[in-house]
Amino acid sequence: MIGAGIGGLVVALELAAQGHRVTVLERAAGPGGKMREVVVGSARVDAGPTVLTMRWVFDEVCAAAGIRLDEHLRLEQAAILGRHVWDDGASLDLHADAQRSADGIGRLAGSAEAGRYLEFCARARRIHDTLLKPFLRAPRPSLPALIRQTPWPDLLRISPYTSLWSALGEHFRDPRLRQLFGRYSSYCGSSPWRAPATLMLIAHVERGGVWLVDGGMHALAATLARLAGERGATFHYGTHVDQIHVANGRVTGVSCASGPGLAADTVIVNADVAAVGAGHFGTAAARAVPAPAPGRRSLSAVTWCLAANTAGLPLVRHTVFHAPESRSEFEDCFRHQRLPRSPSVYLCAQDRGGADGPPSAAPERLLCVVNAPATGDRQTPDPAELDEFESRVFDRLRRAGLQLDTPSSAGVRTTPRDFAALFPATGGALYGAASHGWRAAFRRPAPRTRLPGLYLAGGSVHPGAGVPMAALSGHLAAQAVIGDYQDP
């Protein structure tokens, strides 16, 4: 196994639990991949994914290994999914209870919009239920297979040829609500003007439960690594694989930049497929996994990990500070390939619980995220441009009423260039290829490759980006390996 991101950890746990000998080689100092931590002063701040949904994925993975997840990790279901605020002082809380959200929408935008929100929820649920089995759980989805397995009326309801932005216009008249729900496309690094309306299913996924992990999201990765190790998997950190070896048309092992290689009849790569296709693991592997074009990259980000005292605007775990309008943000990132001039800002307050209330620690740990183009391997802003961009970002927080008392030494900024160094061949893209157009979902590679013995897992692989999707990819890869061993 190359890589100990969430997909690789699921593979390691499932295969080790089945009695397979599993060795995980990870070039970072610990597990998690993008689900990483950054040290800020004496605090450890989650610096990657912050939202855990689809808990059933992890419950199923653990159950298959004879484990109950809640016996090893404490999870709290959030009452407030997220708080959304605008520069004019308007705000809206979304809840797992759709009616509570509708009541808030009614106060913000009127009863007609509240009713249209409930219709939107029903549509999002139909899309989710239609795609769950024939697409999300499918080992290798295809359009013909989806058509064969899905009644024609259900296919029409998933709206694959309609953009998310256009579909939202069918439900909402208030531009703030269209902007809010359009941000679901950014969960997979895409633009709501180019992503299909099928991404409305994310709204249903969130209402199914947003979970807060005791110890932060990195604790989930650390727990899965520990459980895999207890079942026999071996982890080697600080180990960079530079070649996948092939003989007689199949995988025979790997070699490392330092230290001895390792013989293996099966290699699962839990890295962005762009790195495989670009030849970072050798030419034989590259021929089996074509590299996606740079023009199809998803979003990158500029992030700030902070330890700060806060005042003014009350925060919840997840708060979004919306720009006056959103189209320019995505046009700047995708069309003009530059830092957005007027970005929305996401803030994760890691020491907040699942409802209103003060933080459990002060100063509190904060992760601030703004979308950016994935150009970290070619055109990158200079320090002065980044400083000016940072001023605009934090000015948005101040205009919304949030006061941050942050010591100058209590922050770590990460840019697309930094993400490109962390995740080679991506340019800093954090979600694989962008989900633009109806074909994008079918372009992601499946776990099996054309090269016998080589498998793929992770957020750039089917079924897509995001913590539960990457975990599903790991499950599908493990099942492919197990099936091929049983039927060589």
C-alpha positions as CSV (number, residue, x, y, z in Angstrom):
1,M,0.0,0.0,0.0
2,I,1.4,3.4,-1.0
3,G,-0.1,6.2,1.1
4,A,-1.9,6.4,4.4
5,G,-4.7,8.8,3.5
6,I,-8.2,7.8,4.5
7,G,-8.7,5.6,1.4
8,G,-5.4,3.7,2.1
9,L,-6.3,3.3,5.8
10,V,-9.6,1.7,4.9
11,V,-7.8,-0.7,2.5
12,A,-5.2,-1.6,5.2
13,L,-7.9,-2.2,7.8
14,E,-10.1,-4.3,5.6
15,L,-7.3,-6.4,4.1
16,A,-5.5,-6.9,7.4
17,A,-8.8,-8.0,9.1
18,Q,-9.1,-10.6,6.3
19,G,-5.7,-12.0,7.1
20,H,-3.8,-10.5,4.2
21,R,-0.2,-9.3,4.9
22,V,-0.3,-5.5,4.5
23,T,2.6,-3.1,4.5
24,V,1.8,0.7,4.2
25,L,4.5,3.0,3.0
26,E,3.8,6.7,3.6
27,R,6.2,9.6,2.9
28,A,4.7,11.8,5.5
29,A,5.5,11.5,9.2
30,G,2.2,10.0,10.1
31,P,-1.2,8.9,8.8
32,G,-4.0,11.0,7.4
33,G,-2.9,12.3,4.0
34,K,-4.9,15.5,3.5
35,M,-6.5,14.8,6.9
36,R,-3.4,16.3,8.5
37,E,-2.6,18.5,11.6
38,V,-0.5,21.6,11.8
39,V,1.2,22.7,15.0
40,V,0.4,26.3,16.0
41,G,2.3,27.3,19.1
42,S,1.3,24.5,21.6
43,A,-1.9,23.6,19.7
44,R,-2.5,20.9,17.1
45,V,-5.0,22.3,14.5
46,D,-6.8,20.2,11.9
47,A,-5.6,21.5,8.6
48,G,-7.6,19.4,6.1
49,P,-11.1,18.1,5.9
50,T,-13.3,19.3,8.8
51,V,-16.7,17.8,8.0
52,L,-17.6,14.2,8.6
53,T,-20.8,12.9,7.0
54,M,-22.0,9.5,5.9
55,R,-21.0,7.9,9.2
56,W,-22.5,4.7,8.0
57,V,-19.5,4.2,5.6
58,F,-17.1,4.0,8.6
59,D,-19.5,1.9,10.7
60,E,-19.7,-0.6,7.8
61,V,-15.9,-0.6,7.3
62,C,-15.4,-1.2,11.0
63,A,-18.1,-3.8,11.2
64,A,-16.5,-5.8,8.4
65,A,-13.4,-5.9,10.5
66,G,-15.3,-7.0,13.6
67,I,-15.1,-3.5,15.3
68,R,-17.5,-1.0,16.6
69,L,-16.2,2.5,15.7
70,D,-17.9,4.2,18.7
71,E,-15.9,1.9,21.0
72,H,-12.7,3.5,19.7
73,L,-13.6,7.1,18.8
74,R,-16.1,9.5,20.4
75,L,-18.4,11.2,17.8
76,E,-20.9,13.9,18.5
77,Q,-23.7,14.7,16.1
78,A,-23.9,18.4,15.4
79,A,-27.3,20.1,15.9
80,I,-26.2,23.0,13.8
81,L,-24.8,22.0,10.4
82,G,-23.4,25.4,9.7
83,R,-23.9,29.1,10.3
84,H,-24.0,31.4,7.2
85,V,-23.4,35.1,7.5
86,W,-23.3,38.0,5.0
87,D,-21.7,41.4,5.2
88,D,-25.1,43.1,5.7
89,G,-25.5,41.3,9.1
90,A,-28.0,38.7,7.8
91,S,-27.4,35.2,9.1
92,L,-28.9,31.7,8.8
93,D,-28.3,28.4,10.7
94,L,-28.9,25.2,8.9
95,H,-30.0,22.2,11.0
96,A,-30.2,18.5,10.5
97,D,-33.9,19.0,11.1
98,A,-35.2,20.3,7.8
99,Q,-38.1,22.0,9.4
100,R,-35.9,24.0,11.7
101,S,-33.9,25.1,8.7
102,A,-37.1,26.0,6.9
103,D,-38.2,28.1,9.8
104,G,-34.9,30.0,9.7
105,I,-35.2,30.5,6.0
106,G,-38.7,31.8,6.5
107,R,-37.3,34.5,8.9
108,L,-34.5,35.4,6.5
109,A,-36.3,35.3,3.2
110,G,-40.0,34.7,3.7
111,S,-42.4,31.8,3.9
112,A,-42.4,31.1,0.1
113,E,-38.7,30.5,0.2
114,A,-39.1,28.2,3.2
115,G,-41.6,26.1,1.3
116,R,-39.3,26.0,-1.7
117,Y,-36.5,24.8,0.6
118,L,-38.5,21.8,1.7
119,E,-39.1,21.0,-2.0
120,F,-35.4,21.3,-2.6
121,C,-34.8,18.8,0.3
122,A,-37.1,16.3,-1.3
123,R,-35.4,16.6,-4.6
124,A,-32.0,16.2,-3.0
125,R,-33.1,13.1,-1.3
126,R,-34.5,11.5,-4.5
127,I,-31.2,12.2,-6.2
128,H,-29.2,10.6,-3.4
129,D,-31.5,7.5,-3.2
130,T,-31.3,7.1,-7.0
131,L,-27.5,7.2,-7.1
132,L,-26.6,5.4,-3.9
133,K,-26.5,1.8,-5.2
134,P,-25.9,2.0,-9.0
135,F,-23.2,4.8,-8.7
136,L,-21.8,5.5,-5.2
137,R,-21.5,1.8,-4.2
138,A,-20.7,0.5,-7.7
139,P,-17.2,-0.8,-8.2
140,R,-17.0,0.6,-11.8
141,P,-19.9,2.8,-12.7
142,S,-20.8,3.5,-16.3
143,L,-23.6,5.4,-18.0
144,P,-24.9,2.3,-19.7
145,A,-25.0,0.4,-16.4
146,L,-26.7,3.3,-14.7
147,I,-29.3,3.4,-17.4
148,R,-29.9,-0.3,-17.1
149,Q,-30.3,-0.2,-13.4
150,T,-32.3,3.0,-13.0
151,P,-36.0,3.6,-14.0
152,W,-36.2,6.3,-16.6
153,P,-38.2,8.8,-14.4
154,D,-35.5,8.5,-11.7
155,L,-32.7,9.2,-14.3
156,L,-34.5,12.4,-15.3
157,R,-34.7,13.5,-11.7
158,I,-31.0,13.5,-11.1
159,S,-30.6,16.3,-13.7
160,P,-27.2,15.4,-15.0
161,Y,-27.3,17.9,-17.9
162,T,-28.4,20.9,-15.8
163,S,-25.9,22.9,-13.8
164,L,-26.2,23.1,-10.1
165,W,-26.6,26.9,-10.3
166,S,-29.5,26.6,-12.8
167,A,-31.2,23.9,-10.8
168,L,-31.0,26.1,-7.6
169,G,-32.7,28.9,-9.6
170,E,-35.7,26.5,-9.9
171,H,-36.0,26.5,-6.1
172,F,-34.9,29.8,-4.7
173,R,-35.6,33.4,-5.6
174,D,-33.4,34.9,-2.8
175,P,-29.8,35.2,-4.2
176,R,-28.4,34.5,-0.8
177,L,-29.9,31.0,-0.7
178,R,-28.8,30.2,-4.2
179,Q,-25.3,31.3,-3.2
180,L,-25.4,29.3,0.0
181,F,-26.5,26.0,-1.6
182,G,-24.3,26.6,-4.6
183,R,-21.3,26.2,-2.3
184,Y,-22.0,22.5,-2.2
185,S,-20.0,22.3,-5.4
186,S,-16.9,23.5,-3.6
187,Y,-17.1,20.4,-1.4
188,C,-15.6,18.6,-4.4
189,G,-13.6,21.6,-5.7
190,S,-15.9,22.6,-8.4
191,S,-17.9,25.6,-9.7
192,P,-21.7,25.6,-9.3
193,W,-22.0,27.1,-12.8
194,R,-20.2,24.0,-14.3
195,A,-21.0,21.2,-11.9
196,P,-24.1,19.1,-12.5
197,A,-27.3,19.5,-10.4
198,T,-26.7,15.9,-9.1
199,L,-24.5,17.6,-6.4
200,M,-27.7,18.6,-4.7
201,L,-27.5,15.2,-3.0
202,I,-24.9,16.7,-0.7
203,A,-27.7,18.7,1.0
204,H,-29.4,15.4,1.8
205,V,-26.1,13.8,3.0
206,E,-25.5,16.7,5.4
207,R,-29.0,16.4,6.9
208,G,-28.3,12.7,7.5
209,G,-25.7,13.9,10.1
210,V,-22.6,16.0,10.5
211,W,-20.4,14.4,13.1
212,L,-17.8,16.0,15.3
213,V,-14.8,13.9,16.1
214,D,-13.3,14.1,19.6
215,G,-9.7,15.1,19.1
216,G,-10.3,16.5,15.6
217,M,-10.6,14.9,12.2
218,H,-7.0,13.7,12.3
219,A,-8.0,11.5,15.3
220,L,-10.2,9.5,12.8
221,A,-7.1,8.8,10.7
222,A,-5.0,7.9,13.7
223,T,-7.7,5.6,15.0
224,L,-8.0,3.7,11.7
225,A,-4.2,3.3,11.5
226,R,-4.1,2.0,15.0
227,L,-6.9,-0.5,14.4
228,A,-5.3,-1.7,11.2
229,G,-2.0,-2.1,13.0
230,E,-3.7,-4.2,15.7
231,R,-4.8,-6.5,13.0
232,G,-1.4,-7.0,11.5
233,A,-0.8,-4.1,9.1
234,T,2.7,-2.6,9.2
235,F,3.2,1.1,8.7
236,H,6.4,2.8,7.6
237,Y,6.3,6.6,7.7
238,G,8.9,8.9,6.2
239,T,9.2,6.4,3.3
240,H,8.9,7.7,-0.2
241,V,8.1,5.2,-3.0
242,D,9.6,6.2,-6.3
243,Q,9.0,3.2,-8.5
244,I,6.4,0.4,-8.9
245,H,8.1,-2.6,-10.5
246,V,6.6,-4.7,-13.2
247,A,7.6,-8.0,-14.7
248,N,5.8,-10.3,-17.2
249,G,2.9,-7.9,-17.4
250,R,2.1,-7.6,-13.7
251,V,3.2,-5.8,-10.5
252,T,6.1,-7.3,-8.6
253,G,6.9,-4.7,-5.9
254,V,8.2,-1.2,-5.2
255,S,11.4,0.6,-4.6
256,C,11.9,3.5,-2.3
257,A,14.0,6.7,-2.6
258,S,16.0,5.6,0.5
259,G,16.3,2.1,1.9
260,P,15.4,-1.3,0.4
261,G,12.5,-2.1,-1.9
262,L,9.7,-4.4,-1.2
263,A,8.4,-7.4,-3.2
264,A,4.6,-7.5,-3.6
265,D,2.1,-9.1,-5.8
266,T,-0.4,-6.4,-5.2
267,V,0.2,-2.6,-4.9
268,I,-2.6,-0.2,-4.0
269,V,-1.8,3.5,-4.6
270,N,-3.5,5.9,-2.3
271,A,-2.3,9.1,-4.0
272,D,-3.7,11.5,-6.5
273,V,-4.1,9.7,-9.9
274,A,-2.3,12.7,-11.4
275,A,0.9,11.6,-9.7
276,V,0.6,8.1,-11.0
277,G,-0.2,9.2,-14.6
278,A,2.6,11.7,-14.5
279,G,5.2,9.0,-13.9
280,H,6.0,9.6,-10.3
281,F,5.9,5.8,-9.7
282,G,7.4,4.8,-13.0
283,T,6.4,4.5,-16.6
284,A,4.7,1.1,-16.3
285,A,2.2,2.5,-13.7
286,A,1.8,5.7,-15.7
287,R,0.7,3.7,-18.8
288,A,-2.0,2.1,-16.7
289,V,-3.3,5.3,-15.2
290,P,-3.6,8.2,-17.7
291,A,-3.0,11.6,-16.1
292,P,-5.9,14.0,-16.1
293,A,-5.3,17.3,-18.0
294,P,-4.3,20.2,-15.8
295,G,-7.3,22.1,-17.2
296,R,-9.6,19.6,-15.4
297,R,-8.1,20.2,-12.0
298,S,-10.3,21.0,-9.0
299,L,-9.9,23.9,-6.7
300,S,-6.9,24.5,-4.4
301,A,-7.1,26.7,-1.4
302,V,-5.3,29.2,0.8
303,T,-5.6,28.2,4.4
304,W,-4.7,29.7,7.8
305,C,-4.3,27.6,10.9
306,L,-4.7,29.9,13.9
307,A,-4.8,30.0,17.7
308,A,-6.9,33.0,18.5
309,N,-9.3,34.6,21.1
310,T,-12.6,35.5,19.4
311,A,-15.3,38.1,20.2
312,G,-18.2,39.7,18.5
313,L,-20.0,37.4,16.1
314,P,-20.7,34.1,17.8
315,L,-19.2,31.1,16.0
316,V,-20.3,27.5,15.7
317,R,-18.1,24.7,14.6
318,H,-18.7,25.5,10.9
319,T,-19.3,29.1,9.8
320,V,-19.3,30.5,6.2
321,F,-18.8,34.2,5.6
322,H,-20.4,34.9,2.2
323,A,-19.1,37.4,-0.3
324,P,-21.7,39.8,-1.8
325,E,-21.9,37.6,-4.9
326,S,-20.2,34.3,-5.8
327,R,-19.8,34.1,-9.5
328,S,-16.6,36.2,-9.7
329,E,-14.9,33.9,-7.1
330,F,-15.3,30.8,-9.3
331,E,-14.5,32.7,-12.5
332,D,-11.3,34.1,-10.9
333,C,-10.3,30.6,-9.9
334,F,-11.2,28.6,-13.0
335,R,-11.2,31.0,-15.9
336,H,-8.6,33.6,-14.9
337,Q,-6.5,31.3,-12.7
338,R,-5.9,33.9,-10.0
339,L,-6.7,34.4,-6.4
340,P,-10.4,35.5,-6.1
341,R,-10.9,39.3,-5.7
342,S,-13.9,38.9,-3.4
343,P,-13.9,35.4,-1.8
344,S,-16.2,33.8,0.6
345,V,-14.5,32.5,3.7
346,Y,-15.0,29.2,5.6
347,L,-14.0,29.1,9.3
348,C,-13.8,25.9,11.3
349,A,-13.8,26.5,15.1
350,Q,-12.3,23.2,16.2
351,D,-13.0,23.8,19.9
352,R,-16.7,24.5,19.4
353,G,-19.3,21.8,20.0
354,G,-22.2,20.8,17.9
355,A,-24.5,23.7,19.0
356,D,-24.2,27.3,20.2
357,G,-21.8,27.8,23.1
358,P,-18.4,29.0,24.0
359,P,-15.2,27.2,22.9
360,S,-13.8,24.5,25.1
361,A,-10.4,26.2,25.1
362,A,-8.9,29.7,24.7
363,P,-7.3,30.7,22.6
364,E,-9.3,28.5,20.3
365,R,-8.1,26.5,17.3
366,L,-9.3,27.9,14.0
367,L,-8.9,26.8,10.4
368,C,-9.7,29.5,7.8
369,V,-10.1,28.3,4.2
370,V,-10.6,30.3,0.9
371,N,-10.8,28.8,-2.6
372,A,-7.9,29.3,-4.9
373,P,-6.8,28.1,-8.4
374,A,-4.7,24.9,-8.6
375,T,-1.7,26.6,-10.1
376,G,0.9,25.8,-7.5
377,D,3.2,24.2,-10.0
378,R,3.3,27.0,-12.4
379,Q,2.1,30.6,-11.5
380,T,2.1,31.4,-7.9
381,P,1.4,34.7,-6.2
382,D,4.3,36.5,-4.6
383,P,4.5,37.2,-0.8
384,A,3.2,40.7,-1.2
385,E,0.1,39.5,-3.2
386,L,-0.5,36.9,-0.6
387,D,-0.3,39.4,2.2
388,E,-2.8,41.7,0.4
389,F,-5.1,38.8,-0.2
390,E,-4.9,37.8,3.5
391,S,-5.9,41.3,4.5
392,R,-9.0,41.1,2.2
393,V,-9.9,37.7,3.7
394,F,-9.7,38.8,7.3
395,D,-11.4,42.1,6.5
396,R,-14.5,40.0,5.4
397,L,-14.5,38.5,8.9
398,R,-14.3,41.9,10.5
399,R,-17.1,43.3,8.4
400,A,-19.3,40.4,9.5
401,G,-18.6,41.4,13.2
402,L,-15.9,38.8,14.1
403,Q,-13.0,40.0,16.1
404,L,-9.8,37.9,16.2
405,D,-7.1,38.5,18.7
406,T,-4.3,36.5,17.1
407,P,-0.6,36.7,18.2
408,S,1.6,37.2,15.2
409,S,3.4,33.9,15.9
410,A,0.1,32.0,16.2
411,G,-0.7,31.2,12.6
412,V,0.4,29.0,9.7
413,R,-0.5,29.9,6.1
414,T,-0.7,27.3,3.4
415,T,-0.9,28.2,-0.3
416,P,-1.5,26.3,-3.6
417,R,2.3,26.1,-4.0
418,D,2.6,24.4,-0.6
419,F,-0.2,22.0,-1.4
420,A,1.5,21.2,-4.7
421,A,4.6,20.2,-2.8
422,L,2.6,18.1,-0.4
423,F,0.6,16.4,-3.2
424,P,2.9,16.1,-6.3
425,A,1.5,16.5,-9.9
426,T,-1.7,18.2,-8.6
427,G,-0.7,21.8,-8.8
428,G,-2.3,22.0,-5.3
429,A,-5.7,20.6,-6.4
430,L,-7.3,19.2,-3.3
431,Y,-10.2,17.1,-4.9
432,G,-8.7,15.4,-7.9
433,A,-10.4,16.5,-11.1
434,A,-13.2,19.0,-11.0
435,S,-16.8,17.7,-11.2
436,H,-17.6,19.8,-14.3
437,G,-20.1,18.4,-16.7
438,W,-22.1,15.1,-16.6
439,R,-19.1,13.1,-17.9
440,A,-16.8,14.0,-15.0
441,A,-18.3,11.4,-12.7
442,F,-17.5,8.6,-15.2
443,R,-14.0,9.8,-15.9
444,R,-12.7,9.1,-12.4
445,P,-10.7,5.8,-12.5
446,A,-12.1,2.7,-10.8
447,P,-10.1,0.8,-8.2
448,R,-8.8,-1.8,-10.8
449,T,-6.3,-0.6,-13.4
450,R,-5.2,-2.1,-16.7
451,L,-2.1,-3.3,-15.0
452,P,-2.7,-6.6,-13.1
453,G,-1.8,-6.2,-9.4
454,L,-2.1,-2.4,-9.4
455,Y,-5.1,-0.8,-7.7
456,L,-6.2,2.7,-6.8
457,A,-7.8,4.4,-3.8
458,G,-8.4,8.0,-2.7
459,G,-10.4,11.1,-3.4
460,S,-9.3,11.3,-7.0
461,V,-10.7,7.8,-7.7
462,H,-14.4,6.8,-8.0
463,P,-16.7,7.7,-6.3
464,G,-15.0,11.1,-5.7
465,A,-13.7,13.6,-3.3
466,G,-14.5,14.0,0.4
467,V,-13.8,12.0,3.5
468,P,-16.6,9.4,3.1
469,M,-16.1,9.1,-0.6
470,A,-12.4,8.5,-0.2
471,A,-13.3,5.8,2.4
472,L,-15.7,4.2,0.0
473,S,-13.0,4.1,-2.6
474,G,-10.8,2.3,-0.2
475,H,-13.6,-0.2,0.5
476,L,-14.1,-0.8,-3.2
477,A,-10.3,-1.3,-3.7
478,A,-10.2,-3.8,-0.8
479,Q,-13.1,-5.7,-2.2
480,A,-11.5,-5.7,-5.7
481,V,-8.3,-7.2,-4.2
482,I,-10.2,-9.8,-2.2
483,G,-12.3,-10.7,-5.2
484,D,-9.2,-11.1,-7.4
485,Y,-7.5,-13.3,-4.9
486,Q,-10.5,-15.5,-4.7
487,D,-10.8,-15.6,-8.5
488,P,-7.4,-15.2,-10.0
